[in-house]
Amino acid sequence: MCSRNSTSVHLGIIVLIAALAAGCANDRREDPAAGPSLGAGGLEIGIGTLPLLTDARTRSISAENPTGEKGKGGMAIPNPSEPKPAASARAADDLGQGWKVRPFLRVDAGQTVTLMDVDGPGIIQHIWMVEGLSRAHVLRFYWDREATPSIEVPAPDFFAVGHERFARVSSLAVVVNPRNAMNCYWPMPFRNHARITFTNEADEDLTLLAFQIDYAETRVPANAAYLHAQWRRADASQENPYVILDGVRGKGRYVGTFLAWAQLSKGWFGEGEIKFYMDGDTQFPTICGTGTEDYFCGSYGFPESFSTAYTGTTLPGNDAEVPSYWSLYRWHILDPICYEKDLRVTIQVLGWGPDGKYKLLSDDVASVAYWYQAEPHAPFPTLPALEKRRPWKNPDRAT
């Protein structure tokens, strides 16, 4: 009789052999003209695939290698006469080329810089970024030379940082480490081209933008969709239920929700139900949650902050004090919401009243919705102006 451990080892060997066989079979079927491949198409990435050698080529874009090209990293030459240098730009003047000459970018007020501009096919695997945790800094991702972005989000909110307030995030898709190191692991395939821009809409220059974009040059399977992300915000006294996402057309998978929720009245705020209207749903949804804390996989409120692989509430919110700031994430990694034709996502802004009945609230809610779909995508709502994006603040107290 085998022990549990030996059985697990045997199963692991079987899985590895099967994966190797599948990889070999895929290698035999692939068209060499399609370019380098990773497993069955570049998306089988994880610890179980590390022993499997592939033809994928790893590339990385940073300020020290802005094109990601082979053998082009660390080529910057010190320029002591540069009129507006980035942070630390003069630290290598005495050392010369190859010695950390250009580790950061400077993005002046009103300026847009291009972080990534490469041809495909490929898959972005990881993004690391350090900026000022400001909603004045906007990220936009363009897939395959589309005129409008598929991702348009204030930089910190894209990495599940709400209200411009740092909080640790320890999840599979997003990791945020002290002091403000933001990391994204959502896989982002592109076929023909990928372009990422960063815009500084603040009145102040940003002297230090640190970033690294790690990607693989590899074949992308025919059924791979593109990552989309959209930021919204509303005053619940004007919009309740709050709309997280609407107007999505085509086939896709909804994979994540981030809410930056400013609670403006005392008492429990999280009774509202999340609803997914899909594939022609009108008055009633196909998927209906049972409460805000339930959707974020908590219970009996959020008595303490937590951050797990798939869910978290990362700021130390307190429903006995107002205003109270909550940053809530739910990643549908093992349970994606699959739809065929269209999708709309809403959440009720609902709490408890003193009479023991549910109470409509007037909280301030901002959100990021994450989903995969085939292009082209439907037009996004216009991103609100900077003053409409800034975190809610009580005019009667400094917060």
Buried (B, 14 or more C-beta within 10 A) or exposed (E): EEEEEEEEEEEEEEEBEEBEEBBEEBEEEBEEEEBBBBBBBBBBBEEEBEEBEBBBBEBBBBBBBBEBEEEEBBBBEBEEEEEEBBBBBBBBEEEEEEEBBBBBBBBEEEBEBEBBBBEBBBBBBBBBBBBBBBBBBBBBBBBBEBEEBBBBBBBBBBBBBBBBBBBEBBBEBBBBBEEBBBBBBBBBBBBEBBBBBBBBBBEEBBBBBBBBBBBBBBBBBEEBBBBBBBBBBBBBEEBBBBBBBBBBEBBBBBBBBBBBBBBBBEBBBBBBBBBBBBEEBEEEBEBEBEBBBBBBEBEEBBEEBBBEEBBBBBBEBBBEEBBBBBBBBBBBBEEBBBBEEBBBBBBBBBBBEEEEEEBBBEBBBBBBBBBBBEBBBEEBEEBBEBEEBBBBEEEEEEE
